[in-house]
Amino acid sequence: MVTRRFVALALSAAPFAASRRRALASEPLTIFAAASLRDVLDAIATEWAKLGHPSPRISYAGSGVLARQIEQGAPADLFISASEDWMDTLSARRAIRAETRRIFTRNRLVVVARAQSARLVTVEPGMKAESLHIGSRIAIGDVKAVSAGTYAKEALERLGLWDPLQPHLVQVENVRVALALVARGEVETGIVYASDAAAEPRVRVIGNVPTAFHRPIVYPVALTDRGLRNGGAALLDFLFAPGAQALLARHGFTGVN
């Protein structure tokens, strides 16, 4: 009798479980992504939705800010960081599924000024700090929370420019804010990603930061436990489909798979 009751309960629960799985599959997934991915990830999300999937909810901010939110239990299904460091932090604390981690794309650093600027700068050892701030201020991401700022600091330190530039630096909450400050003329120059510069017609690239002066700029992506349960693996695979990778190239990212 007990066995029959157990079987009956199991059978009655099966439709509920299947219904729950379908409901999860139809719910929008939530992506936490580095601010520098805004334009291209919005475009990729549009293509995902064209296939009949719910359009994902995307939260953009500095990688460090997002990593801390995930660590504190924020409901993210996928995390795309602008550096390996923050993904390493979450992996060590088991806040992501390490076996799903992959390199999504790559980027590089450039020096930008307003589009009307006629100046050019060669970033190289022995250069003068004044060449970068041009008598005013230079915007970079917050070096403690924004990957673009961390890379910029690393390059400036290797060039021997970090200390001389201290009085002129404006550190902001993400790389898009740094870009906007330059575009509005609130600062003279900024160090941002090449992909960001390509997205803002009010600025122009006046110099390239050689990759030899900082670690490779890569964007790792991984699922969280929640994302694995919610069917996030399909969206993760979609990020590496030819169409998504073509969009990355079109938006100025480099070294795509």
SERO-4910 file (N, C-alpha, C, O; in steps of 0.05 Angstrom, whole numbers):
BEGIN
 pado doro    nc1    nc2    nc3   cac1   cac2   cac3    cc1    cc2    cc3    oc1    oc2    oc3
  Met    A     17    -24      0      0      0      0     17     25      0     12     44    -15
  Val    A     38     25     17     56     48     18     70     52     -8     73     75    -18
  Thr    A     78     30    -21     92     31    -47     74     43    -68     82     60    -84
  Arg    A     48     35    -68     29     45    -87     25     75    -84     23     90   -103
  Arg    A     23     83    -58     20    112    -53     44    128    -62     41    150    -74
  Phe    A     68    117    -58     92    131    -66     93    134    -96    100    155   -107
  Val    A     86    112   -111     86    113   -140     65    134   -150     70    149   -168
  Ala    A     42    133   -137     21    152   -145     30    181   -141     25    198   -158
  Leu    A     43    186   -118     53    213   -113     75    221   -133     75    244   -143
  Ala    A     92    202   -140    113    208   -159    102    215   -187    111    233   -200
  Leu    A     81    199   -194     69    203   -220     54    230   -221     55    244   -242
  Ser    A     41    237   -199     27    263   -198     46    286   -198     39    308   -207
  Ala    A     71    282   -188     90    304   -187    104    308   -213    114    330   -219
  Ala    A    105    287   -230    120    289   -255    110    311   -273    126    326   -284
  Pro    A     83    313   -277     73    335   -294     81    363   -283     87    381   -298
  Phe    A     80    365   -256     88    391   -244    117    397   -250    124    420   -257
  Ala    A    135    377   -247    163    382   -252    168    390   -281    184    408   -287
  Ala    A    154    376   -299    157    382   -328    147    410   -333    159    425   -348
  Ser    A    124    417   -320    113    444   -324    132    465   -313    136    487   -325
  Arg    A    145    459   -291    165    478   -279    188    482   -297    198    504   -300
  Arg    A    198    460   -310    220    463   -328    213    480   -352    229    496   -361
  Arg    A    188    477   -362    179    493   -385    177    522   -377    184    540   -392
  Ala    A    167    527   -352    165    555   -343    192    568   -340    195    591   -348
  Leu    A    212    553   -330    238    564   -327    250    571   -355    263    591   -358
  Ala    A    245    553   -374    256    557   -401    244    582   -414    256    594   -431
  Ser    A    219    589   -406    206    612   -418    212    638   -403    204    659   -413
  Glu    A    225    637   -381    231    661   -366    256    675   -377    274    661   -386
  Pro    A    257    701   -377    281    715   -387    305    708   -370    303    707   -345
  Leu    A    327    703   -383    352    699   -368    364    726   -361    359    746   -374
  Thr    A    380    727   -340    392    752   -331    423    750   -335    436    732   -325
  Ile    A    433    770   -349    462    771   -355    474    795   -340    463    817   -341
  Phe    A    495    790   -325    511    812   -313    536    815   -331    551    796   -334
  Ala    A    539    839   -343    561    842   -362    576    868   -359    564    888   -351
  Ala    A    601    867   -365    618    891   -365    606    913   -382    596    907   -404
  Ala    A    608    938   -373    595    960   -387    605    964   -415    590    973   -432
  Ser    A    629    956   -421    640    959   -448    627    941   -468    631    945   -492
  Leu    A    610    922   -459    597    904   -478    569    913   -485    555    900   -500
  Arg    A    560    936   -475    532    945   -477    522    943   -506    502    929   -511
  Asp    A    534    956   -525    523    958   -552    522    931   -565    501    923   -576
  Val    A    544    916   -564    545    890   -578    527    870   -564    514    853   -578
  Leu    A    526    870   -538    509    850   -524    479    856   -528    463    837   -530
  Asp    A    472    881   -530    445    888   -536    437    878   -564    415    868   -568
  Ala    A    456    880   -583    451    870   -610    449    839   -610    431    828   -624
  Ile    A    466    826   -595    464    797   -593    438    788   -580    426    769   -589
  Ala    A    430    802   -560    405    796   -546    381    798   -565    362    783   -564
  Thr    A    382    818   -583    361    821   -603    359    797   -621    337    788   -627
  Glu    A    382    787   -629    383    764   -647    373    739   -632    359    722   -643
  Trp    A    379    737   -606    369    714   -590    339    715   -588    326    694   -590
  Ala    A    328    739   -584    299    742   -582    285    735   -609    262    726   -609
  Lys    A    298    741   -631    287    735   -657    282    705   -661    265    697   -677
  Leu    A    296    689   -646    293    660   -647    270    650   -631    265    626   -629
  Gly    A    256    668   -618    233    661   -602    238    659   -572    220    652   -557
  His    A    262    665   -563    268    665   -535    260    691   -522    260    712   -535
  Pro    A    254    691   -496    250    717   -482    275    733   -483    297    722   -479
  Ser    A    273    759   -488    297    776   -488    310    776   -460    296    782   -441
  Pro    A    335    771   -458    348    770   -432    349    797   -419    350    818   -432
  Arg    A    348    797   -392    352    822   -377    382    825   -373    396    806   -365
  Ile    A    393    848   -380    422    852   -378    428    876   -360    418    898   -363
  Ser    A    445    870   -340    454    891   -322    483    897   -328    501    880   -327
  Tyr    A    489    923   -335    516    931   -343    528    948   -320    515    966   -309
  Ala    A    553    943   -315    568    959   -295    597    951   -297    605    934   -314
  Gly    A    614    962   -279    641    953   -277    642    924   -268    626    915   -252
  Ser    A    662    909   -278    663    880   -272    665    875   -242    653    856   -232
  Gly    A    680    891   -227    683    888   -199    657    891   -184    651    877   -165
  Val    A    642    912   -192    615    917   -180    597    893   -184    584    884   -165
  Leu    A    596    883   -208    579    860   -215    587    835   -200    571    820   -190
  Ala    A    613    830   -199    624    806   -185    616    807   -156    608    786   -144
  Arg    A    618    830   -143    610    832   -115    580    827   -111    572    815    -92
  Gln    A    564    836   -130    535    832   -128    528    802   -131    511    792   -117
  Ile    A    542    789   -149    537    760   -153    545    745   -128    531    727   -119
  Glu    A    568    753   -117    578    740    -93    558    743    -69    556    725    -52
  Gln    A    544    765    -69    524    770    -48    497    759    -54    478    763    -39
  Gly    A    494    744    -77    469    730    -82    452    743   -103    428    735   -106
  Ala    A    461    763   -118    445    775   -139    437    754   -159    453    736   -165
  Pro    A    413    756   -170    402    735   -187    412    736   -216    396    741   -235
  Ala    A    437    730   -220    449    729   -247    450    700   -257    455    682   -242
  Asp    A    445    697   -283    447    671   -296    474    668   -310    486    646   -309
  Leu    A    483    689   -322    509    690   -336    525    714   -326    513    735   -321
  Phe    A    551    712   -325    568    734   -318    589    736   -340    603    717   -346
  Ile    A    592    760   -351    613    766   -371    630    788   -359    622    811   -357
  Ser    A    655    781   -352    673    800   -340    692    811   -361    696    799   -382
  Ala    A    703    835   -355    723    846   -373    751    839   -364    771    850   -375
  Ser    A    754    821   -345    780    811   -337    778    784   -325    757    776   -315
  Glu    A    800    769   -326    801    743   -313    800    745   -283    790    727   -270
  Asp    A    810    767   -272    813    769   -243    786    766   -228    784    751   -209
  Trp    A    766    780   -238    740    779   -224    726    752   -227    712    743   -210
  Met    A    731    740   -251    720    713   -255    734    693   -237    722    675   -226
  Asp    A    760    697   -234    776    680   -215    765    682   -187    763    662   -173
  Thr    A    759    707   -179    748    711   -152    722    696   -147    719    683   -127
  Leu    A    704    697   -167    679    683   -164    682    653   -166    668    638   -152
  Ser    A    701    644   -182    707    616   -184    717    605   -158    709    583   -149
  Ala    A    735    620   -145    747    611   -120    725    609    -98    727    593    -79
  Arg    A    705    626   -100    683    626    -80    659    610    -89    638    611    -77
  Arg    A    662    595   -111    642    577   -122    616    592   -128    594    581   -124
  Ala    A    618    616   -138    595    632   -145    588    628   -175    567    638   -184
  Ile    A    606    615   -190    600    609   -218    605    579   -222    618    566   -205
  Arg    A    596    568   -244    602    541   -252    628    541   -268    627    547   -292
  Ala    A    650    534   -256    676    537   -268    678    520   -294    693    528   -313
  Glu    A    663    498   -296    666    481   -320    653    494   -344    657    485   -367
  Thr    A    637    515   -340    624    529   -363    640    553   -372    632    567   -391
  Arg    A    662    559   -359    677    584   -364    691    582   -391    704    562   -398
  Arg    A    689    604   -407    701    606   -433    710    635   -438    700    653   -425
  Ile    A    728    639   -457    735    666   -465    716    675   -487    715    662   -509
  Phe    A    702    696   -482    681    706   -500    693    722   -523    687    718   -546
  Thr    A    710    742   -516    723    759   -536    746    774   -523    753    769   -500
  Arg    A    759    791   -539    782    806   -530    779    836   -538    762    843   -554
  Asn    A    797    853   -527    795    881   -532    823    893   -530    842    879   -525
  Arg    A    825    919   -535    851    933   -531    845    961   -522    823    971   -523
  Leu    A    866    975   -511    863   1001   -500    872   1023   -520    891   1019   -536
  Val    A    858   1045   -520    865   1068   -537    862   1093   -521    849   1094   -500
  Val    A    876   1114   -531    873   1141   -519    854   1156   -537    858   1157   -562
  Val    A    834   1169   -526    814   1184   -542    813   1213   -533    819   1220   -510
  Ala    A    805   1230   -552    800   1258   -547    775   1265   -563    764   1248   -577
  Arg    A    765   1290   -560    741   1297   -575    747   1296   -605    770   1298   -614
  Ala    A    726   1291   -620    728   1287   -649    742   1310   -663    755   1306   -684
  Gln    A    740   1334   -652    752   1358   -665    782   1359   -660    796   1376   -673
  Ser    A    793   1343   -642    821   1345   -635    839   1336   -659    833   1317   -673
  Ala    A    860   1351   -663    878   1345   -685    904   1332   -674    922   1325   -689
  Arg    A    905   1327   -648    929   1317   -636    931   1287   -640    911   1273   -643
  Leu    A    956   1277   -641    962   1249   -641    983   1244   -620   1000   1261   -615
  Val    A    983   1220   -608   1003   1214   -587   1013   1186   -592    998   1168   -598
  Thr    A   1039   1183   -589   1051   1157   -591   1057   1147   -563   1074   1159   -548
  Val    A   1044   1125   -555   1048   1115   -528   1072   1096   -528   1071   1075   -541
  Glu    A   1093   1105   -514   1118   1090   -515   1134   1097   -490   1130   1118   -478
  Pro    A   1154   1081   -483   1171   1087   -461   1186   1114   -466   1194   1119   -488
  Gly    A   1189   1129   -445   1202   1155   -447   1185   1178   -454   1194   1201   -455
  Met    A   1159   1173   -460   1141   1195   -467   1135   1212   -442   1138   1203   -420
  Lys    A   1127   1236   -447   1121   1255   -425   1091   1252   -417   1074   1247   -434
  Ala    A   1086   1254   -391   1059   1252   -381   1040   1272   -394   1017   1267   -398
  Glu    A   1051   1296   -400   1035   1317   -412   1023   1309   -439   1003   1320   -447
  Ser    A   1036   1290   -452   1025   1281   -478    998   1268   -475    982   1268   -494
  Leu    A    992   1257   -451    967   1243   -447    945   1261   -436    922   1259   -445
  His    A    952   1278   -417    931   1295   -406    928   1322   -420    908   1336   -416
  Ile    A    948   1329   -436    947   1353   -453    939   1378   -437    923   1394   -446
  Gly    A    950   1381   -413    945   1405   -397    919   1405   -382    913   1424   -368
  Ser    A    904   1384   -384    878   1383   -371    876   1357   -354    894   1351   -339
  Arg    A    854   1342   -357    850   1318   -342    846   1294   -361    839   1297   -384
  Ile    A    851   1270   -350    848   1246   -366    830   1227   -350    835   1222   -327
  Ala    A    810   1216   -363    791   1198   -350    798   1169   -355    804   1161   -377
  Ile    A    796   1153   -334    800   1124   -335    780   1111   -317    768   1125   -300
  Gly    A    776   1085   -319    758   1071   -301    771   1069   -273    796   1069   -271
  Asp    A    754   1066   -253    763   1063   -226    782   1038   -225    773   1016   -231
  Val    A    806   1042   -217    826   1021   -218    820    998   -198    831    977   -201
  Lys    A    803   1003   -179    796    983   -159    772    966   -166    767    945   -154
  Ala    A    756    975   -186    732    961   -192    726    957   -222    710    941   -230
  Val    A    740    973   -239    735    972   -267    759    961   -282    782    971   -279
  Ser    A    754    940   -297    777    927   -311    792    945   -329    817    943   -330
  Ala    A    778    962   -344    793    981   -362    811    999   -346    833   1006   -356
  Gly    A    803   1007   -322    820   1023   -305    844   1007   -295    867   1018   -293
  Thr    A    840    982   -288    862    965   -279    883    961   -301    907    963   -296
  Tyr    A    873    956   -326    892    953   -348    907    980   -354    931    980   -359
  Ala    A    892   1002   -352    904   1028   -357    926   1033   -336    948   1043   -343
  Lys    A    920   1028   -311    940   1032   -290    965   1015   -295    988   1024   -292
  Glu    A    960    990   -303    983    972   -308   1001    983   -330   1025    982   -327
  Ala    A    988    993   -351   1004   1004   -374   1019   1029   -365   1042   1033   -372
  Leu    A   1005   1047   -351   1018   1072   -342   1041   1067   -323   1061   1081   -323
  Glu    A   1038   1047   -306   1060   1040   -287   1084   1030   -303   1107   1038   -297
  Arg    A   1080   1014   -322   1102   1003   -338   1115   1025   -355   1139   1023   -362
  Leu    A   1100   1045   -361   1111   1068   -376   1124   1089   -358   1136   1108   -368
  Gly    A   1121   1085   -332   1132   1104   -313   1116   1130   -311   1126   1151   -303
  Leu    A   1090   1128   -318   1073   1152   -319   1052   1153   -297   1038   1173   -294
  Trp    A   1049   1131   -282   1027   1130   -263   1029   1153   -242   1010   1167   -237
  Asp    A   1053   1155   -229   1056   1176   -209   1053   1204   -220   1039   1221   -208
  Pro    A   1066   1211   -242   1064   1238   -253   1035   1245   -261   1027   1269   -261
  Leu    A   1019   1225   -268    992   1231   -277    971   1233   -255    949   1241   -260
  Gln    A    979   1226   -230    960   1226   -208    943   1252   -205    919   1250   -202
  Pro    A    955   1275   -207    939   1300   -204    919   1304   -226    901   1321   -224
  His    A    922   1290   -248    905   1295   -272    885   1273   -277    869   1276   -295
  Leu    A    886   1251   -262    868   1229   -267    840   1233   -255    837   1244   -233
  Val    A    820   1225   -271    792   1224   -261    784   1195   -264    780   1185   -286
  Gln    A    780   1182   -241    772   1154   -241    742   1152   -238    730   1164   -220
  Val    A    729   1137   -256    700   1136   -257    690   1107   -255    705   1089   -256
  Glu    A    663   1105   -251    651   1079   -244    651   1058   -266    648   1034   -261
  Asn    A    653   1066   -291    656   1047   -313    668   1061   -338    668   1086   -339
  Val    A    676   1045   -357    691   1057   -380    673   1074   -397    683   1093   -410
  Arg    A    647   1068   -398    629   1085   -413    626   1113   -402    622   1132   -417
  Val    A    628   1116   -376    628   1142   -364    653   1158   -372    651   1182   -378
  Ala    A    676   1144   -372    701   1157   -381    698   1167   -409    706   1189   -416
  Leu    A    686   1151   -426    682   1158   -454    663   1182   -456    669   1200   -472
  Ala    A    642   1183   -440    623   1205   -441    636   1231   -432    630   1252   -443
  Leu    A    653   1230   -412    667   1254   -403    683   1267   -425    684   1291   -428
  Val    A    697   1250   -440    713   1260   -463    694   1271   -484    699   1293   -494
  Ala    A    673   1257   -491    655   1265   -512    642   1292   -505    637   1308   -523
  Arg    A    636   1297   -480    624   1322   -472    644   1345   -467    636   1368   -462
  Gly    A    670   1338   -469    690   1359   -465    696   1365   -436    708   1385   -430
  Glu    A    687   1348   -418    691   1353   -389    720   1345   -381    730   1354   -361
  Val    A    732   1328   -397    761   1322   -394    773   1323   -422    759   1321   -442
  Glu    A    799   1326   -423    812   1329   -449    815   1302   -463    811   1299   -487
  Thr    A    823   1281   -448    829   1255   -459    819   1233   -441    811   1238   -418
  Gly    A    819   1209   -451    811   1186   -435    825   1161   -446    833   1160   -469
  Ile    A    828   1141   -429    838   1115   -437    815   1095   -435    806   1089   -413
  Val    A    806   1085   -458    783   1068   -459    789   1044   -477    811   1042   -489
  Tyr    A    769   1027   -480    772   1005   -499    767   1014   -527    753   1033   -532
  Ala    A    780   1001   -546    777   1007   -574    748   1004   -583    738   1020   -599
  Ser    A    734    984   -572    706    980   -579    688   1003   -570    669   1011   -584
  Asp    A    695   1015   -547    679   1038   -537    684   1063   -555    665   1077   -563
  Ala    A    709   1067   -563    716   1089   -581    701   1087   -607    692   1107   -618
  Ala    A    698   1062   -617    684   1058   -642    654   1064   -640    641   1070   -660
  Ala    A    644   1063   -616    615   1067   -612    607   1096   -607    583   1102   -606
  Glu    A    626   1114   -605    621   1141   -597    631   1160   -619    655   1165   -620
  Pro    A    614   1171   -636    623   1188   -658    635   1215   -649    648   1229   -664
  Arg    A    630   1223   -624    640   1249   -614    669   1248   -605    680   1268   -596
  Val    A    682   1224   -606    710   1222   -599    725   1210   -622    714   1198   -640
  Arg    A    752   1213   -620    769   1200   -640    793   1188   -625    801   1198   -605
  Val    A    804   1167   -636    827   1155   -625    852   1171   -633    857   1176   -657
  Ile    A    867   1180   -613    891   1195   -618    916   1179   -612    939   1189   -617
  Gly    A    913   1155   -601    936   1139   -595    928   1111   -587    906   1107   -577
  Asn    A    945   1092   -591    940   1064   -583    959   1056   -561    983   1063   -561
  Val    A    949   1042   -541    966   1032   -519    976   1004   -527    960    986   -529
  Pro    A   1002   1001   -532   1012    975   -540   1005    953   -520   1007    957   -496
  Thr    A    998    930   -530    989    908   -513   1012    898   -496   1008    883   -476
  Ala    A   1037    904   -503   1060    895   -488   1061    907   -460   1075    897   -442
  Phe    A   1046    929   -456   1047    943   -430   1026    935   -410   1025    945   -388
  His    A   1009    916   -417    989    906   -398    982    877   -405    988    867   -427
  Arg    A    969    864   -387    960    837   -392    940    836   -414    927    856   -420
  Pro    A    937    813   -428    917    811   -449    889    818   -438    881    809   -417
  Ile    A    874    833   -454    847    841   -446    827    820   -457    821    820   -480
  Val    A    818    803   -439    799    782   -447    773    784   -431    773    795   -409
  Tyr    A    752    774   -442    726    774   -430    717    745   -425    706    732   -443
  Pro    A    721    735   -401    711    708   -395    681    709   -389    671    729   -378
  Val    A    667    688   -396    639    685   -390    634    658   -376    648    639   -382
  Ala    A    615    657   -358    609    632   -344    580    633   -334    569    655   -330
  Leu    A    569    610   -330    542    607   -318    544    606   -288    565    597   -277
  Thr    A    524    615   -275    521    610   -246    504    585   -243    494    574   -262
  Asp    A    501    576   -218    484    553   -212    456    558   -222    443    541   -235
  Arg    A    446    582   -216    419    590   -225    417    588   -255    397    579   -266
  Gly    A    438    598   -270    437    598   -299    436    569   -310    422    564   -330
  Leu    A    450    551   -297    450    523   -306    423    511   -303    414    496   -320
  Arg    A    410    518   -281    383    507   -276    362    519   -294    343    506   -302
  Asn    A    366    544   -302    346    559   -318    350    556   -348    337    569   -364
  Gly    A    368    538   -356    372    534   -385    391    554   -398    389    559   -422
  Gly    A    408    566   -382    427    586   -392    448    574   -411    461    590   -425
  Ala    A    451    548   -411    472    536   -429    467    542   -458    485    546   -473
  Ala    A    441    543   -466    434    549   -494    442    577   -501    453    582   -523
  Leu    A    438    596   -483    446    624   -488    476    626   -489    488    641   -505
  Leu    A    490    612   -471    519    612   -471    530    602   -498    548    614   -509
  Asp    A    518    581   -508    527    570   -534    521    591   -556    537    593   -575
  Phe    A    499    605   -554    492    624   -574    512    647   -576    517    658   -598
  Leu    A    525    654   -554    545    675   -554    569    668   -571    583    686   -580
  Phe    A    572    642   -577    595    633   -592    587    625   -621    604    615   -636
  Ala    A    562    629   -627    553    623   -654    565    643   -674    571    665   -666
  Pro    A    567    635   -700    580    653   -719    567    681   -720    581    701   -723
  Gly    A    540    683   -718    527    708   -720    535    727   -697    540    751   -701
  Ala    A    536    716   -672    544    732   -649    573    740   -651    579    763   -644
  Gln    A    589    723   -660    618    729   -662    623    750   -684    641    767   -682
  Ala    A    606    749   -705    609    770   -726    601    797   -715    613    817   -723
  Leu    A    581    798   -698    573    823   -686    595    834   -668    600    859   -667
  Leu    A    609    817   -654    632    826   -638    653    840   -655    663    861   -648
  Ala    A    659    827   -677    679    839   -695    670    866   -706    686    885   -709
  Arg    A    644    868   -713    633    892   -724    634    915   -703    635    938   -711
  His    A    633    908   -678    633    928   -657    661    934   -646    664    947   -625
  Gly    A    681    925   -660    708    933   -653    724    915   -634    745    922   -625
  Phe    A    712    892   -627    727    873   -610    746    857   -627    742    853   -652
  Thr    A    767    847   -615    788    833   -630    793    805   -620    785    797   -598
  Gly    A    805    789   -637    812    762   -630    789    744   -624    790    726   -607
  Val    A    766    749   -637    742    733   -632    746    705   -642    762    701   -660
  Asn    A    731    686   -630    734    658   -638    721    653   -665    722    631   -675
***
